[in-house]
Each structure stands twice: as structure tokens, then as C-alpha cells.
């Protein structure tokens, strides 16, 4: 068989093999990517790449390798979920790096976490004054969680005893020029109502609408494909 065709076939097979195993591992691999998860992901991905391009060897060893590593990752996920002590050693523990406006230098040294990294992550959270911070915790996935001192926290409506309206998820009625009749039916509306609302805004053809959503407040949001700015 032509080598190019073999690479194409094996590439498709390895792609879907990796996709299936990644879905099996769950969303934790993405939303809670620890250093351990990062290394596991690189290794499994490297095996999938070798499965595609290594034409000198049979594909089965690569598949078995991916299967074994995936099994071990799932096993460790199960262990860390049921055994707290093991989780501390495998995934690590969150570390307090700022306490009551004071930087915990010793803890940062243990984590090999530099002051420049700390200041950068604080700036990303629009925090420029360390003295305003009550706690800053370095999570196991490298993200920084920050709690500001009470006197510097943003005032919300609840603090002022102001009642607010419920804001839920909006419903898509038109997407890329296509009317979503199922959503209209769920809202007990029809195309006649939608055409009338579009006409009020000077729109005669729904195909010119990129996105139309009905907010929980009852307002209709419309974005046209060619906006007049």
C-alpha cells in the first residue's frame, strides 16, 4: 500500500482513538489541568502521533500503549477522588502565597513560584495593590484565587438591599440566518411574531440576521451580518 495512504488511514484512526480516550477521561483534563495531567496528555498525544507516522512498526503496540496510559490516568483519578492523602501527593495541594497583605516567601520558594509570576497573575485580576488582599491561593492547576479584604470588595446590589430581576439564559431564535422553530415553539411563539419583531427594526429578511436571541427580560437582541456602524 502507498505510504501516503497508510499515513492518512492511520492518522484518521489515531485521531478518533485519541478523541474517544480523551472523552473517556472526562473534562477534568481540560478545566483542571494540573502538571500531572499536562504530562499525561503530552505522553498520550505523542503516542497517537507515533501511531500515525511510525510506519516501520505495527500499529498495535501504539494502541496498547495509549490504552495502558489512559487506564492508568483513570485509575489515578479514581484513587485521588476516593483517597484524600493520595491526592495530596499526586495532584498537590493549594498553597497560600499571600496572607493578610503579606507575601509568604517561604511557601513561594517551596513551589518555585516567582514574585514576577505572582504580580502578573494579580494584574490579570485587576489587582495592583497587594495590601488590599486578604488571601491569595495558588491552586493545583497553577491558577491564582484571590480574596480581597472586606473594605476593598466591590459593593453588590444585595449589600444595598436592592432587588434585582432574574437573569437566566437567553434563547436563540435565529442563528446564522436560520430560524430555530423548535425554540420558538418552546417559548409558545411563532414565525409571525418573529417577522413582526424584525419588521419593527427595519429587517425584512431573517437571512440577514446573524444572531437573534430572546432574553429572559423579554427583550429581543438582534445582530445583523452586515452591521451599520
C-alpha positions as CSV (number, residue, x, y, z in Angstrom):
1,X,0.0,0.0,0.0
2,X,1.2,3.5,-0.8
3,X,2.9,5.1,2.3
4,X,0.9,8.3,2.0
5,X,-2.3,6.4,2.0
6,X,-1.1,4.4,5.0
7,X,-0.3,7.6,6.9
8,X,-3.7,9.1,6.0
9,X,-5.6,6.0,7.2
10,X,-3.5,5.6,10.4
11,X,-3.8,9.3,11.1
12,X,-7.6,9.2,10.9
13,X,-7.7,6.1,13.1
14,X,-5.3,7.6,15.7
15,X,-7.2,10.9,15.7
16,X,-10.5,9.2,16.6
17,X,-8.8,6.9,19.0
18,X,-7.4,9.9,20.9
19,X,-10.7,11.6,20.7
20,X,-12.5,8.6,22.2
21,X,-10.0,8.2,25.0
22,X,-9.9,12.0,25.7
23,X,-13.7,12.0,26.1
24,X,-13.5,8.9,28.3
25,X,-11.0,10.7,30.6
26,X,-13.6,13.5,31.1
27,X,-13.5,17.3,31.2
28,X,-11.1,17.3,34.2
29,X,-8.2,17.0,31.7
30,X,-9.1,20.5,30.4
31,X,-10.8,22.5,33.1
32,X,-8.5,21.3,35.9
33,X,-5.2,20.8,34.1
34,X,-2.6,20.1,36.8
35,X,1.1,19.4,36.0
36,X,0.4,15.7,36.2
37,X,-2.5,15.9,33.8
38,X,-0.4,18.0,31.4
39,X,2.4,15.4,31.3
40,X,-0.1,12.6,30.8
41,X,-1.8,14.5,28.0
42,X,1.5,15.1,26.2
43,X,2.5,11.5,26.5
44,X,-0.7,10.1,25.2
45,X,-0.7,12.6,22.4
46,X,2.9,11.7,21.5
47,X,1.8,8.0,21.2
48,X,-1.0,9.0,18.9
49,X,1.4,10.9,16.7
50,X,3.7,7.9,16.6
51,X,0.8,5.7,15.7
52,X,0.3,7.9,12.6
53,X,3.8,8.3,11.3
54,X,5.8,5.2,12.6
55,X,5.4,3.0,9.5
56,X,8.3,0.7,10.4
57,X,6.4,-0.9,13.3
58,X,2.9,-2.5,13.6
59,X,0.2,-0.2,15.0
60,X,-0.9,-2.5,17.8
61,X,1.9,-1.6,20.2
62,X,0.9,2.1,20.0
63,X,-2.7,1.3,20.6
64,X,-1.9,-0.8,23.6
65,X,0.4,1.9,24.9
66,X,-2.4,4.5,24.6
67,X,-4.8,2.1,26.2
68,X,-2.5,1.4,29.2
69,X,-1.7,5.1,29.8
70,X,-5.4,6.0,29.6
71,X,-6.2,3.2,32.1
72,X,-3.6,4.5,34.5
73,X,-4.9,8.0,34.3
74,X,-8.4,6.8,35.0
75,X,-7.1,4.7,37.9
76,X,-5.2,7.6,39.4
77,X,-8.3,9.8,39.0
78,X,-10.3,7.2,40.9
79,X,-7.7,7.0,43.6
80,X,-7.4,10.8,44.1
81,X,-11.2,11.0,44.2
82,X,-11.6,8.4,47.0
83,X,-8.3,8.8,48.9
84,X,-7.5,12.3,50.0
85,X,-4.0,11.5,51.2
86,X,-3.0,10.1,47.8
87,X,-4.5,13.2,46.1
88,X,-2.1,15.4,48.1
89,X,0.9,13.6,46.7
90,X,-0.3,13.1,43.2
91,X,-2.0,16.4,42.3
92,X,-0.6,18.6,45.2
93,X,-2.4,20.9,47.5
94,X,-3.4,24.6,47.1
95,X,-0.8,26.9,48.7
96,X,-1.4,30.3,50.4
97,X,1.0,32.8,48.9
98,X,-0.5,36.0,50.3
99,X,-2.0,36.2,53.8
100,X,-3.5,39.5,55.1
101,X,-1.5,41.5,52.6
102,X,1.8,39.8,53.4
103,X,3.7,37.6,50.8
104,X,4.5,34.1,52.0
105,X,8.1,34.0,50.6
106,X,8.9,30.5,52.1
107,X,5.8,28.9,50.6
108,X,6.6,30.5,47.2
109,X,10.1,29.1,47.3
110,X,8.8,25.6,48.0
111,X,6.5,25.9,45.0
112,X,9.3,27.5,42.9
113,X,6.8,30.3,42.2
114,X,8.4,33.6,41.4
115,X,7.3,37.1,42.5
116,X,7.0,38.1,38.8
117,X,4.5,35.3,38.2
118,X,2.5,36.4,41.3
119,X,2.4,40.0,40.2
120,X,1.4,39.0,36.7
121,X,-1.5,36.9,37.8
122,X,-2.6,39.6,40.2
123,X,-2.6,42.2,37.4
124,X,-4.7,39.8,35.3
125,X,-7.3,40.1,38.0
126,X,-7.0,43.9,38.0
127,X,-5.3,43.8,41.4
128,X,-2.3,46.2,41.7
129,X,-2.2,46.8,45.5
130,X,-1.1,43.7,47.5
131,X,-2.1,45.3,50.8
132,X,-5.7,45.1,49.7
133,X,-5.6,41.3,49.5
134,X,-6.7,39.1,52.4
135,X,-5.9,35.7,50.8
136,X,-4.2,34.6,47.6
137,X,-4.1,30.9,47.0
138,X,-2.1,29.2,44.3
139,X,-4.3,26.3,43.1
140,X,-3.0,22.9,41.9
141,X,-3.7,23.8,38.3
142,X,-1.5,27.0,38.5
143,X,-4.4,29.4,38.7
144,X,-4.4,32.1,41.4
145,X,-7.5,32.5,43.6
146,X,-7.8,35.9,45.4
147,X,-10.0,37.2,48.2
148,X,-9.8,41.0,48.8
149,X,-10.2,42.5,52.2
150,X,-13.8,43.3,53.1
151,X,-13.3,47.1,52.9
152,X,-12.0,46.8,49.3
153,X,-14.6,44.4,48.0
154,X,-17.0,45.5,45.3
155,X,-20.4,46.5,46.6
156,X,-23.2,44.4,45.1
157,X,-27.0,45.0,45.0
158,X,-27.5,42.7,47.9
159,X,-25.3,44.9,50.2
160,X,-27.6,47.9,49.4
161,X,-30.8,45.8,49.8
162,X,-31.7,46.5,46.1
163,X,-33.9,43.9,44.5
164,X,-32.9,42.8,41.0
165,X,-34.6,41.0,38.2
166,X,-33.8,37.4,37.4
167,X,-31.4,37.0,34.6
168,X,-31.2,33.5,33.1
169,X,-30.0,32.1,29.8
170,X,-31.2,33.7,26.6
171,X,-32.8,31.6,23.8
172,X,-31.5,31.6,20.3
173,X,-34.3,32.3,17.7
174,X,-32.1,32.9,14.6
175,X,-28.6,31.6,14.1
176,X,-26.6,32.5,11.0
177,X,-29.8,33.4,9.1
178,X,-31.7,30.3,10.0
179,X,-34.8,30.4,12.2
180,X,-34.9,27.9,15.0
181,X,-38.5,26.9,15.1
182,X,-38.0,24.4,18.0
183,X,-37.0,27.3,20.3
184,X,-40.0,29.4,19.1
185,X,-42.3,26.5,20.0
186,X,-40.8,26.1,23.4
187,X,-41.5,29.8,24.1
188,X,-45.0,29.5,22.7
189,X,-44.2,31.9,19.8
190,X,-44.3,31.5,16.1
191,X,-42.7,32.9,12.9
192,X,-45.5,35.5,12.5
193,X,-44.4,37.1,15.8
194,X,-40.8,36.9,14.9
195,X,-41.3,38.5,11.5
196,X,-43.3,41.3,13.1
197,X,-40.5,42.0,15.6
198,X,-37.9,42.0,12.8
199,X,-40.1,44.4,10.8
200,X,-40.2,46.9,13.8
201,X,-36.4,47.0,13.4
202,X,-36.4,47.5,9.7
203,X,-35.4,43.9,8.9
204,X,-37.4,42.2,6.1
205,X,-35.3,39.1,5.6
206,X,-34.3,36.9,8.5
207,X,-31.4,35.6,6.4
208,X,-29.6,38.9,7.0
209,X,-29.6,38.2,10.8
210,X,-26.5,36.6,12.2
211,X,-28.0,36.1,15.7
212,X,-31.3,36.8,17.3
213,X,-31.9,35.9,21.0
214,X,-34.8,36.4,23.3
215,X,-33.6,37.5,26.8
216,X,-35.3,36.4,30.0
217,X,-36.3,40.1,30.4
218,X,-38.4,39.8,27.2
219,X,-36.0,41.9,25.1
220,X,-35.1,40.7,21.6
221,X,-31.4,41.0,20.8
222,X,-30.6,41.1,17.1
223,X,-27.2,41.2,15.4
224,X,-27.1,41.5,11.6
225,X,-24.5,40.0,9.4
226,X,-23.6,43.5,8.0
227,X,-23.8,45.9,10.8
228,X,-24.1,49.6,10.1
229,X,-21.6,51.2,12.5
